[in-house]
Amino acid sequence: MMSNEAILYVVGTPIGNMGDMSPRAVETLNSVDFIAAEDTRVTVKLLNHFGIKKPMVSYFEHNKHDKGEKILDRILAGESCAIVTDAGMPCISDPGEDLIRQCEAAGVRTVVVPGPSAVISALAVSGLETGRFTFEGFLSVNKKSRSEHLESLLDERRTMIFYEAPHKLNNTLQDFYMTFGDRRLTIARELTKVHEEIIRTTTKAAATAYTDAPLKGEIVLILEGKKAEDKPDMTKEQAVAYAQKLIGGGMRPTDAAKEAAAMAGLKKNEIYKELM
């Protein structure tokens, strides 16, 4: 039985396989007064599968401010609410984190009902170091922001995890190789689904392999962090191309030449001369 205390339940749902739904998650969704869903059309399929009939409200990126206040008002008025995302844990790369902050400010208790997570699942089977890692979410489609994000990770020694959409995968793989050189990379595709695939490869091999044969489905990329003994693995031509990419993102030619030269173990003037 749910108490009369003002509570928001944060409920994890399957990332593909309905068999991963926990009994506690089913019990919680059956017990609350209403459900805040990222996409009600997706969540209704989940509810139907488990025979759950509950009213839902949509709560997503473009209505989070207005709907968040309304959800909070209902909780404060005595209704219990569970927030769910389309797949996995709410608040990971979705607007749920804003509702958590609103609840905190209003003194509403939050209770987590753990469930599947694409981040942790992909890391576990990656074959890369799991002791320390950083989740970087989705890369921006804006070239400058994207470049700045990747450049900020040049010296990152922890394993890095990214989400990516299939239609942007090729560009991301090219960017990984241009930015980080040749490192180990695991591509986790369609986790827990019928066509699940774990591809353990390298940035160099992946940048070539999936240019003409793109992968489909939900994708998580797990990238090896920088090693203390790492040596530059970039040719002069690659360094020039990388510098040109940095310039395209808004960096000054001299700064771009300096950064590319450092990665390739070359002199700045060698790169700058080619750029000019």
C-alpha positions in Angstrom: 0.0 0.0 0.0 1.2 3.5 -0.8 1.3 6.0 2.1 -0.4 9.5 2.0 3.1 11.1 2.1 3.9 13.2 -1.0 6.1 10.9 -3.1 7.4 10.8 -6.6 8.3 7.3 -7.7 11.2 7.1 -10.2 10.6 3.8 -12.0 13.0 2.0 -14.3 11.4 0.1 -17.3 12.8 -2.4 -19.8 15.2 -1.2 -22.5 13.9 -3.8 -24.9 13.0 -7.1 -23.2 9.8 -7.1 -21.3 11.1 -9.9 -19.1 13.4 -7.4 -17.4 10.5 -5.5 -15.8 10.8 -6.0 -12.0 7.9 -7.2 -9.8 8.4 -4.1 -7.7 8.1 -1.8 -10.7 4.9 -3.5 -11.7 3.5 -3.2 -8.2 4.5 0.5 -8.0 2.8 1.4 -11.4 -0.3 -0.5 -10.2 -0.4 1.4 -7.0 0.1 5.0 -7.9 -2.7 7.4 -8.9 -1.1 8.5 -12.2 2.0 8.1 -14.3 4.1 10.8 -15.9 5.5 9.3 -19.2 8.0 10.6 -21.7 5.8 9.3 -24.5 2.4 7.9 -23.5 2.1 6.0 -26.8 5.2 4.0 -25.8 4.2 3.6 -22.1 0.7 2.4 -22.9 2.2 -0.7 -24.6 4.2 -1.5 -21.4 1.1 -1.0 -19.2 -1.1 -3.2 -21.5 1.6 -6.0 -21.4 1.3 -6.1 -17.6 -2.4 -5.4 -17.4 -2.0 -2.1 -15.7 -4.7 0.6 -16.2 -3.6 4.0 -15.0 -4.2 7.6 -16.2 -1.1 9.1 -17.8 0.3 12.6 -18.5 2.9 13.3 -21.0 6.2 14.8 -19.6 9.0 15.4 -22.1 11.6 18.0 -23.1 9.3 20.6 -24.7 6.6 20.6 -22.0 8.6 19.9 -18.9 8.3 23.4 -17.3 4.5 23.6 -17.6 3.8 19.9 -16.9 6.3 19.7 -14.1 4.4 22.3 -12.1 1.1 20.6 -12.8 2.5 17.2 -11.8 3.9 18.7 -8.6 0.6 20.3 -7.7 -1.2 17.0 -8.0 1.4 15.3 -5.8 1.1 18.0 -3.2 -2.7 17.7 -3.3 -2.3 14.0 -2.2 -1.9 12.0 -5.4 0.9 9.6 -5.9 2.9 9.7 -9.2 5.4 7.5 -10.9 7.7 8.9 -13.6 8.9 6.6 -16.4 10.9 7.1 -19.6 10.5 5.3 -22.9 13.2 2.8 -21.8 15.5 2.4 -18.9 16.0 4.7 -16.0 14.2 8.1 -15.9 16.4 11.2 -15.6 19.2 9.7 -17.7 19.3 11.8 -20.9 15.7 12.9 -20.5 14.0 15.8 -18.7 13.1 13.8 -15.5 16.0 15.5 -13.7 14.1 18.8 -13.7 11.1 17.2 -12.0 13.4 15.8 -9.3 14.7 19.3 -8.6 11.1 20.7 -8.5 10.1 18.0 -6.0 13.2 18.6 -3.9 12.4 22.4 -3.7 8.8 21.6 -2.7 9.8 19.0 0.0 8.4 16.1 -2.0 10.1 12.8 -1.3 11.5 10.8 -4.2 11.7 7.0 -4.2 13.7 5.1 -6.8 12.5 1.7 -8.2 15.7 0.6 -10.0 15.5 -1.0 -13.5 17.5 -1.7 -16.6 20.0 0.9 -17.8 21.6 1.0 -21.2 24.6 2.8 -19.8 25.5 0.2 -17.3 24.5 -2.8 -19.4 26.7 -1.6 -22.3 29.7 -1.0 -20.0 29.3 -4.4 -18.4 29.8 -6.2 -21.7 32.2 -3.8 -23.3 35.4 -5.6 -22.3 36.8 -2.2 -21.4 37.8 -1.0 -17.9 34.7 -0.6 -15.6 36.3 0.7 -12.4 36.0 4.3 -13.5 33.8 5.7 -16.2 32.1 8.8 -17.4 28.7 9.0 -19.2 28.7 11.7 -21.9 25.2 11.3 -23.3 24.5 12.4 -26.8 26.9 14.5 -28.8 25.6 17.8 -30.1 24.6 18.1 -33.8 26.2 21.6 -33.7 29.7 21.2 -35.1 31.4 23.7 -32.8 29.7 22.3 -29.6 30.5 18.8 -30.8 34.1 19.6 -31.3 34.5 21.3 -28.0 32.9 18.4 -26.2 35.2 15.9 -27.8 38.3 18.1 -27.3 37.5 18.4 -23.6 37.9 14.6 -23.3 41.3 14.3 -25.0 43.0 13.6 -21.7 40.1 11.7 -20.1 41.5 8.4 -18.7 38.2 7.0 -17.6 36.1 4.8 -20.0 33.7 7.0 -21.8 30.1 6.1 -22.7 28.0 7.8 -25.3 24.5 7.4 -26.7 24.2 7.8 -30.5 21.4 7.7 -33.1 22.0 5.4 -36.2 21.9 8.2 -38.7 24.7 10.1 -36.9 26.9 7.1 -36.1 29.2 7.3 -39.1 30.1 11.0 -38.4 30.7 10.2 -34.7 33.0 7.3 -35.5 35.0 9.5 -37.9 35.2 12.2 -35.2 36.3 9.6 -32.6 39.2 8.5 -34.8 40.2 12.1 -35.8 40.1 13.3 -32.2 41.4 10.4 -30.2 43.5 8.4 -32.7 43.2 4.6 -32.7 41.7 3.3 -29.4 39.6 0.4 -28.4 35.9 0.9 -28.9 32.8 -1.2 -28.2 29.6 -0.7 -30.1 26.6 -2.1 -28.2 23.5 -2.3 -30.5 19.9 -3.1 -29.7 20.7 -4.3 -26.1 18.3 -6.9 -24.7 16.4 -7.1 -28.0 16.2 -9.8 -30.6 19.1 -8.4 -32.7 21.4 -7.5 -29.8 25.0 -7.1 -31.0 28.2 -6.4 -29.2 31.0 -5.2 -31.5 34.4 -5.0 -29.9 36.6 -3.0 -32.3 38.8 0.1 -32.5 38.1 3.7 -33.6 40.2 3.2 -36.7 38.5 0.0 -37.8 35.0 1.3 -37.0 35.5 4.5 -38.9 36.2 2.5 -42.0 33.8 -0.5 -41.5 30.6 1.4 -41.1 30.9 4.1 -43.8 29.0 2.2 -46.4 27.3 -0.3 -44.1 25.7 1.7 -41.3 24.4 0.0 -38.2 20.7 0.3 -37.2 18.9 0.4 -33.9 19.6 1.9 -30.5 23.4 2.3 -30.1 25.7 2.8 -27.1 29.4 3.6 -27.7 32.0 2.7 -25.1 35.4 4.3 -25.7 38.7 3.5 -24.1 40.2 6.2 -22.0 43.6 7.7 -22.6 46.5 5.6 -21.3 49.5 7.0 -19.6 51.8 5.3 -22.2 49.7 6.4 -25.2 51.8 7.6 -28.1 50.5 9.6 -31.0 49.0 7.4 -33.7 48.2 10.1 -36.3 49.9 10.8 -39.6 50.7 14.2 -40.8 47.7 14.1 -43.2 45.4 13.1 -40.4 46.7 15.9 -38.3 46.1 18.4 -41.0 42.6 17.1 -41.6 41.9 17.3 -37.8 43.2 20.9 -37.7 40.9 21.8 -40.6 38.0 20.3 -38.7 38.9 22.4 -35.6 39.0 25.5 -37.8 35.6 24.6 -39.2 34.3 24.5 -35.6 35.5 28.0 -35.1 39.1 27.6 -33.8 41.8 30.0 -35.0 44.3 28.4 -37.4 47.3 28.9 -35.1 45.5 27.2 -32.2 44.2 24.4 -34.4 47.7 23.7 -35.8 49.1 23.7 -32.3 46.5 21.2 -31.0 46.8 18.9 -34.0 50.6 19.0 -33.9 50.6 18.0 -30.2 48.4 15.0 -31.0 50.6 13.8 -33.9 53.9 14.5 -32.2 54.8 17.1 -34.9 55.8 20.7 -34.9 53.1 23.3 -35.1 54.7 25.0 -38.1 54.5 21.8 -40.1 50.8 21.7 -39.7 50.3 25.4 -40.1 52.2 25.4 -43.4 49.9 22.8 -44.8 46.9 24.7 -43.7 48.0 27.8 -45.4 
